[in-house]
Amino acid sequence: MEVIWKDRTKFGRWLDQNEISQIDLEKVTNLSRGTISSICNNENYRPKYSTICKIENGLKKLGKEVDMEKLL
């Protein structure tokens, strides 16, 4: 069976490469599933600065350091 992947943003691909699920990120950031999904799948979505900060802090809790400016 062939797996068909959705188009992903740089950030979505980074999450996949680092084996971080959107659900895990949702839990540690306290952001909605829709927001996380938009950041991972929609190239045109531009999150607010406060959202970017929440994601960076959440990734730190998961033991990952990332410069969000390079991924968005």
Short mmCIF file of the C-alpha atoms (twelve columns), coordinates in Angstrom:
data_MODEL
# 
_entry.id   MODEL 
# 
loop_
_atom_site.group_PDB 
_atom_site.id 
_atom_site.type_symbol 
_atom_site.label_atom_id 
_atom_site.label_alt_id 
_atom_site.label_comp_id 
_atom_site.label_asym_id 
_atom_site.label_seq_id 
_atom_site.Cartn_x 
_atom_site.Cartn_y 
_atom_site.Cartn_z 
_atom_site.pdbx_PDB_model_num 
ATOM 1  C CA . MET A 1  0.000  0.000  0.000  1 
ATOM 2  C CA . GLU A 2  1.352  3.389  -0.987 1 
ATOM 3  C CA . VAL A 3  1.262  6.181  1.582  1 
ATOM 4  C CA . ILE A 4  0.182  9.571  0.291  1 
ATOM 5  C CA . TRP A 5  1.587  12.478 2.299  1 
ATOM 6  C CA . LYS A 6  0.067  15.904 2.452  1 
ATOM 7  C CA . ASP A 7  2.164  18.883 1.509  1 
ATOM 8  C CA . ARG A 8  3.970  20.061 4.611  1 
ATOM 9  C CA . THR A 9  5.597  23.329 5.538  1 
ATOM 10 C CA . LYS A 10 9.247  23.487 6.556  1 
ATOM 11 C CA . PHE A 11 8.114  23.353 10.158 1 
ATOM 12 C CA . GLY A 12 5.859  20.345 9.507  1 
ATOM 13 C CA . ARG A 13 8.717  18.476 7.839  1 
ATOM 14 C CA . TRP A 14 11.008 19.406 10.753 1 
ATOM 15 C CA . LEU A 15 8.498  17.929 13.209 1 
ATOM 16 C CA . ASP A 16 8.326  14.744 11.124 1 
ATOM 17 C CA . GLN A 17 12.133 14.448 10.982 1 
ATOM 18 C CA . ASN A 18 12.378 14.905 14.754 1 
ATOM 19 C CA . GLU A 19 9.519  12.465 15.409 1 
ATOM 20 C CA . ILE A 20 7.370  15.028 17.216 1 
ATOM 21 C CA . SER A 21 3.660  14.587 16.673 1 
ATOM 22 C CA . GLN A 22 1.300  17.494 16.264 1 
ATOM 23 C CA . ILE A 23 -0.662 16.153 19.230 1 
ATOM 24 C CA . ASP A 24 2.434  16.220 21.462 1 
ATOM 25 C CA . LEU A 25 3.116  19.798 20.397 1 
ATOM 26 C CA . GLU A 26 -0.513 20.708 21.038 1 
ATOM 27 C CA . LYS A 27 -0.299 19.366 24.588 1 
ATOM 28 C CA . VAL A 28 2.912  21.170 25.592 1 
ATOM 29 C CA . THR A 29 1.999  24.495 23.952 1 
ATOM 30 C CA . ASN A 30 -1.666 24.659 24.941 1 
ATOM 31 C CA . LEU A 31 -2.472 25.741 21.365 1 
ATOM 32 C CA . SER A 32 -5.450 24.425 19.430 1 
ATOM 33 C CA . ARG A 33 -5.216 21.523 17.039 1 
ATOM 34 C CA . GLY A 34 -6.274 23.846 14.209 1 
ATOM 35 C CA . THR A 35 -3.439 26.280 14.907 1 
ATOM 36 C CA . ILE A 36 -0.823 23.518 15.003 1 
ATOM 37 C CA . SER A 37 -2.252 21.974 11.845 1 
ATOM 38 C CA . SER A 38 -2.168 25.316 10.023 1 
ATOM 39 C CA . ILE A 39 1.466  25.911 10.968 1 
ATOM 40 C CA . CYS A 40 2.406  22.414 9.767  1 
ATOM 41 C CA . ASN A 41 0.376  22.266 6.552  1 
ATOM 42 C CA . ASN A 42 -0.434 25.752 5.255  1 
ATOM 43 C CA . GLU A 43 2.445  27.685 3.653  1 
ATOM 44 C CA . ASN A 44 0.352  30.885 3.688  1 
ATOM 45 C CA . TYR A 45 -0.431 30.791 7.424  1 
ATOM 46 C CA . ARG A 46 1.477  33.370 9.458  1 
ATOM 47 C CA . PRO A 47 1.211  32.814 13.228 1 
ATOM 48 C CA . LYS A 48 1.260  35.643 15.742 1 
ATOM 49 C CA . TYR A 49 4.462  36.317 17.645 1 
ATOM 50 C CA . SER A 50 2.851  34.990 20.837 1 
ATOM 51 C CA . THR A 51 2.088  31.702 19.072 1 
ATOM 52 C CA . ILE A 52 5.692  31.398 17.897 1 
ATOM 53 C CA . CYS A 53 6.882  31.962 21.482 1 
ATOM 54 C CA . LYS A 54 4.542  29.245 22.777 1 
ATOM 55 C CA . ILE A 55 5.860  26.800 20.191 1 
ATOM 56 C CA . GLU A 56 9.497  27.590 21.000 1 
ATOM 57 C CA . ASN A 57 8.814  27.126 24.734 1 
ATOM 58 C CA . GLY A 58 6.919  23.896 24.087 1 
ATOM 59 C CA . LEU A 59 9.748  22.494 21.995 1 
ATOM 60 C CA . LYS A 60 12.185 23.332 24.796 1 
ATOM 61 C CA . LYS A 61 10.003 21.259 27.134 1 
ATOM 62 C CA . LEU A 62 10.349 18.403 24.643 1 
ATOM 63 C CA . GLY A 63 14.132 18.834 24.624 1 
ATOM 64 C CA . LYS A 64 14.390 20.488 21.203 1 
ATOM 65 C CA . GLU A 65 15.948 23.842 20.340 1 
ATOM 66 C CA . VAL A 66 14.882 25.484 17.100 1 
ATOM 67 C CA . ASP A 67 15.001 28.915 15.508 1 
ATOM 68 C CA . MET A 68 11.384 29.334 14.402 1 
ATOM 69 C CA . GLU A 69 12.306 32.256 12.144 1 
ATOM 70 C CA . LYS A 70 14.143 29.831 9.846  1 
ATOM 71 C CA . LEU A 71 11.231 27.395 9.692  1 
ATOM 72 C CA . LEU A 72 8.377  29.823 9.023  1 
# 
